[in-house]
Amino acid sequence: MKKTTKTSVGRRQLFGLAPAFLLPGMATAARIPNETKDAAKAKITKEPFGDLSIYWEGPTDHIKSMTAGSLRLKAGMSPHPPHTHPEEEFMVITEGTGEISIEGKISKVGPGAMMYCGANKLHGIVNTGKTPLLFYFYKWQV
């Protein structure tokens, strides 16, 4: 009786081969490039609540979706009511003062404060100062 050997392909090996078996016409999303970008090169939109800058948006080598940007939030404003989204998020406050809420808990923030919020957790920010509040944010989904 002949003995057979079972060969198993690991997840990493299988996913590493993914581009080889894409159907013709199927394209993979462009990855965020390795580069340095200053504020002048970010995509800026003027919103009623402040200036929103998106530095990068898209997949990376290890993350399905990544967004890195900043918001210069006008005094007394909030970009939107507290909300949830499927991405995890960090915020870094660099100018101004405000309040960040996470799951109903409110924290006063100023330059040097940082927030982490897990996926699908209720969170929000409001500028409670008399000057713009500038924060940088990083959201990703694996």
GIJO-V858783 format. One record per residue. PHI is phi as a letter, one per 40 degrees, with the letter a starting at -180 (* if undefined). D_CENTER is the distance of its C-alpha to the mean C-alpha in Angstrom with 1 decimal. Layout:
PHI	D_CENTER
PHI	D_CENTER
//
This chain:
*	57.5
c	54.6
c	51.6
b	48.2
b	45.0
c	41.7
b	38.9
b	35.3
b	32.3
c	29.3
d	25.8
c	24.7
c	27.8
c	27.3
c	23.7
c	24.6
c	27.3
d	25.1
c	25.4
c	29.2
b	29.7
c	27.6
c	29.9
d	31.1
g	29.0
c	25.8
b	23.1
c	20.0
c	16.8
c	16.6
c	14.5
c	12.6
c	15.7
c	16.7
a	17.2
b	17.2
b	16.3
c	17.6
d	16.8
c	19.6
c	18.0
c	14.7
c	14.9
b	16.1
b	17.0
c	19.5
b	18.8
d	21.5
c	19.5
i	18.5
c	17.0
b	13.5
b	12.5
b	10.0
c	10.6
a	9.1
a	8.0
i	9.5
c	10.6
b	11.6
c	14.9
b	13.6
b	10.4
c	10.9
a	7.6
b	4.9
b	3.7
b	5.3
a	7.8
a	10.5
b	12.8
c	16.5
c	17.5
c	21.3
d	23.7
g	24.1
b	21.2
b	18.2
c	15.6
a	16.5
c	18.1
d	16.4
a	14.4
b	12.8
a	10.3
c	10.2
c	6.7
c	7.0
a	5.7
b	7.5
b	9.3
b	12.1
c	15.1
b	17.2
a	19.8
g	21.5
b	21.7
a	20.4
b	19.7
b	16.8
b	17.7
b	16.5
f	18.7
g	21.4
c	21.6
b	21.4
b	20.9
c	22.0
b	19.8
a	20.6
d	19.9
g	18.8
c	17.4
b	14.2
b	12.5
b	11.1
b	10.9
c	11.3
c	10.8
g	13.2
b	14.2
c	15.4
a	14.0
a	14.5
a	15.5
b	18.7
c	20.4
c	23.7
c	25.1
b	27.3
b	25.1
d	21.6
b	18.7
b	16.1
b	12.8
b	9.8
b	6.3
b	3.5
b	1.5
a	4.3
b	7.7
c	10.9
//
